[in-house]
Amino acid sequence: MRDVAVVAFTQSESKRREMDLNDTEIVIPVIHELRQKTNLGNEDVDFVCSGSSDYLAGAPFAFVMGLDAVGAWPPVCESHVEMDGAWALYEAWAKIQMGYAEVALVYGFGKPSMGDLPLTMALQLDPYTQTPLWPDAISLAALQARLCLEGGTLTERDMAEAAGRDRRHAKNNPYAQVKGDFSPEQILAEPYIANPLRKHDCSPVSDGASAVLLVAGDRAKDYCDRPAWIRGIAHICEPLDMNVRDLTRSRSTEMAAQKAGVAGGKVDVAELAAPFSHQEILVERALGLDAQTTVNPSGGAMAGNPLMAVGLSRIGEAAACIWNGSADRAVAHATSGPCLQQNLVCVLEGN
């Protein structure tokens, strides 16, 4: 296996509604900042891969417009995934492993505020038995949370504590959308929006983008003094039909964590993309994290959830902890699909 490192990361501010910019215009300053940080020229990039969803833009091949942010010259191998940018990073990592690239630019972007996101997400369900019912994403997550509560997997206070922790950590993140001090008692006093979920149990709807630069081997040190080396990465998908999987655990996260080697050492920092408080708890347990691990120092998806970029941002935020010396080993997580259907786990090390 080739050594591949995350050497740079940039992101836009997560906003509830970006009134003035379209998708491409959100990406342009993010790519520009990445180039400024690394003195990267177009001629230095071997591969470009993006993650986004045409369903959010409501137009076919809308992702092609995102290439305007990268530039069309000189010609370079390019790809796109109809997924979060974390999966675009996975493809870029595989491309480097196969020897087709040395330097890869990865970005993800989304502007979900243009539609009704909870209902738009119903399009990812089974088209014959589930989508025609148009169950919104929050209601489906509430059903999962209720199963967890009734089965004794967790409590509403556990959920409130997780939500409060993330918003408290987000106070140090200038890019976060929701931040502040919220006690469990304050959160538990809120009304339900979909029993047993309250507003603070749900991640916000966010417009935004992020970008990451991957570099292979010794060249990584040309861009970064302390590269965040990818020591393991894995993606596992569970069945789409929710009645054939155990919703009170995240089996795919467990399997991805095992394949990525999470248990191979102490985890200093974990950045999780779970969009609901109970799901965050399930992912923490699936990763086998303990009290010594700082979870979501950036606030995670609960503080800002730019769809199609939030998972890539978790990898970038985890890498940033290695660059600034606050972590020697970090784990990043991304998820897609209803109720944690599929999950990606990435292990980063500073040595």
N, C-alpha and C positions, 0 to 999 in steps of 0.2 A: 504494500500500500504506500502511496506517495504521501508525504507530509504536506498538508494544506492548512493555511491559516486565514483567519479573518483579520484583516489589517486596518480596516477603516469602516466607519458606520456613520450615517447621517439620517436625519428624520425631520419631518415637518411637525409643527404643532398640531396636536389632535384637537379638532374643532367640531362642535355639534353640527354646524352648518357653514361651509365655506361659500360665502355669497358671491365673491368676485372672481374666483378662479375655476377653470374646468379641470378635469383630471390631469391633462398634460401639463397645465400651468402649475399644478401642485407639485408635480415631479421635477420640473426644470430646476428650481433652486436647490432641491435635494441633491440632484446629480452634480450641479455646479459646485456645491459646497464640498462634496466628496472629492472632486477633482482638485479643488484648491488645497484640501488637506494633504493630498498625496502627490501633488504635481503630476497628476495622471493625464496623459494625452490620449486621444482616440486611437492613435497608432499603437499604444501600449496594451490595448485590450484584445484578447483573443476570442472571447466569448461573452455574449450578453444574454441574460435570461430574466424574464419578468413574470410577475404573478399578478393577476387581476381577474375581474369577472365582467363579461359583457352584459350580464343581466343587471348589474348595478347601473351601467350607463344607458341601458335600454337600446343598444344599437349593435348590429353584428360587426365583428372584427374591430371593436372599439379599442382593443389593446394596441392595435397597430399605430394609433395616434400617439401612444406613449413613447414610441421610438423617436419622435420629434425632440424629446428631451435629451436623447443620447446623441443624436446626430447621424446622418446617413453616410458620412464619408470619414475615413476610408471604409469600404465594405468589410463586414465582419460577420462571422457565424452568429446567428441569433435564434433564440427560441422563446416560447411562452408557455406557461401552464395556467389553466383555468382554476387556480388554487391560490392560497396564500403565498407570499414571496418566500416563505421558509421552504416550500417545495421547489421553487425555482432555484434556491440555493442548493438543495439536494441534487438537482439535475446538473448544476454547474460543478459541484464537487465531483459527481460521477464523470463528467466530461474531462475534468483535470486528471482523475484517476486513470482514465483510458488513454491519456497522453495527447488529447486533442487540443488542450489549452494549458497555459501557464498562469494567465491572469484573467479573471472573470468578474464582470460587473453584474450585480444582481439587484433588482429593485422590485418593490411591490407598491401598489397604489389602489385606492378606492374612494368613491364618493357616494356612500350609501344614503346620504341625506336626500338624494333626489327622488327617493321613493319610500314606500312603507317597508322598512327592512325586515321586521319580524314576519311579515307576510311574504316578502320576496324570498326569504329563506325556505319557504314551503316548497319551492321549485326543486330543491335538492332531495325531496322525499320520494318514495316509491310513486311513480306516476299513475298507477292503477288503483292502489288501495289507500294512499295517504294524501297525496297532493290534492285530489278532488275535494277533500274535506277542508282544505286550507287551514290547517292548524298552525298558529303562529309560533315562532321559536321560543318565546317566553313561556307560553302555555305548555309546550313540550318539556321544557326544562323544569317547569313547576311539577309536572307529573313525575319526573325523575327525582326531584327533591323530596316529594311526598313519599315515594318508595323508600328513599334513604331514611327519612324520619320514622316511618312506620316500622322499618326493619331494624331500627336501633343503630344504623351505621353512623349517624351524626345527629346533632341537635340544632335547633334554630339559633341557640347562642353560639355554637361553633361557627355557623355561617356568619353571624353578625361580627364575631371577632375577626374572621378572615377578611370581611369587607372593610372593617374599620382599620385593620393593619395596612391594607393596600393603600387606602386613601391617605393615611398618615405618612407612609413612605413617599407618596407622590408629592408631598409638599416640597421635596428637594429636586423635583423633576420639572424643569421649565416647559417641557413639551406635554405634560399631563393635562387632561381636560377636567377631571374631577379630583379634588384634593381637599384635605382639611382634617380636623380632629373630630371624630365621631365615635362616641362610646357605644359599647354593645347595647346599653340601656336605651340610648337615643334611637338606634337603628331598630331595636325590637318594638319601640313605641310607634313606629311608622305603620300606616295601613298597608295591607296586602295589595299588590297589583295583579298577582296571579298566585293565589294561595298555594304554597307557603312562601312565595317570593315577595320581597319588598323592593322598593326602588334601589336601595343600596346593595341588594343581592345581585343586581344586574349590571353588566358593563354598559357604558353609554354608547350611543350611536355616534361614530366619529368619522370625519373626513380626514384623510391624510396619506402620507407616503413615507417610505424609508428605502435606504439603499445600503448595500454592503459590498466591499471589495474582497475577493478571495485571491490569494497568491500561493503558488506552489513552491516548496523547497526553500533554498537559501535566499531566493529573490524576495521572500516575505520580509526579510530584515531591511531591505531597501526602502520599504514603505512604512515600517513600524519598528520601534525599538524593542518592544516586547510583544511579538505576535501571539494571538490567541489560536493555538493549534487545535484543529478538529481531531480529537482522538477517537471519536465514535459518533456515528449518526445512523438512525434507523427509523423506519416508518412502517406502522402496522395498521391495517384496516379491518374493522369488524363488519359483520353483516349490516346491511341497510335496515332490514326489518328489526324494529326495536324489541319485538316480542320473542326474539330468539337469542337475545344476549342479556347478561346480568347488568342492569343499569345501576346497581348499587356499588359497582367497582368499575375501574377502567382497565380491563384486561389488555387492550391493545397498548396502553401506556406501559403496563408492566412488561409486556413482551419487548417493546421497543427499548425500554430502559435496560433490559437484560442484554439485548443484542448490541446496544451502544456502549455497554460497560459502565453504567452509572455506579454500580456497587464496587467498582475497582479501586476506589479511593474516597477520601473525605470530600464532600461537596460543600464548598464555602458559600456559594450563591446559587440560587435557582430562580430563573425567570420563567413564569408560567403564563400561557395565553388562554387559560380557561375563562370563558366569558360570564360565568355565574359562580357565586360564592361556594355553593355545595360542590360544583365541579372542580373548583380549585382544591378543595379538601381531598376529593377522590384522586386527583392527579398527584398531590403531595404524597399520599399514602402509596400510590402505585409506584412512585419513584423511590420510595423507601427513605424519604428525607427525615432527619431528626431535628432536635431543638438547636443543634449547632449550626444549621444551615439558615442563612438569611434568605427569606423568600420574598421575591418581588421588591427589591430595593428601589426600583423605578416606579412601583405602583402596579405594574402588570397591566393586563387587559381591563381590569376593573377600574383603572384610572384613565384609560384611553384605549379605544378599540377601533382603530382605523382598519376596517375590513379589508383583507387581502394584503395588509402590511403588518398587522399586529404580531404575527408569528415571526416574521423576519426581524422585527424590532426586538423581540425577546432574545434572539441570537445576538443581535447587535449590542443590546444592553448587557448581556452576559459577558460578551467580549470586552466591553468597556470596563467592566469590573476587573478584568485581568490586566488591561492596559494601565489602569491607575493604581494597581497593586493591592486593591482591597480583596482580591481573590486569587488563588493559585489554580483552583479548579472550579468550574462552573457548569451548570446544566441549563439548557434552554429547551422549552417545550412549545409546540404549536399544535393546534387542533383544527379539525374540519368535520363537517357533517353534524347531524342531530345528536345531541346527548353524548358527546365525546366519541363519535363513531370511529374516527381515525385520528391517529396521533403520531407526531414526529418528535423524537428526542435527540438532542445534540449535546455531546460532551466536549467542553473546551478546557484546555490546560495552558498555563503560561510558560511551562518549561519545555 
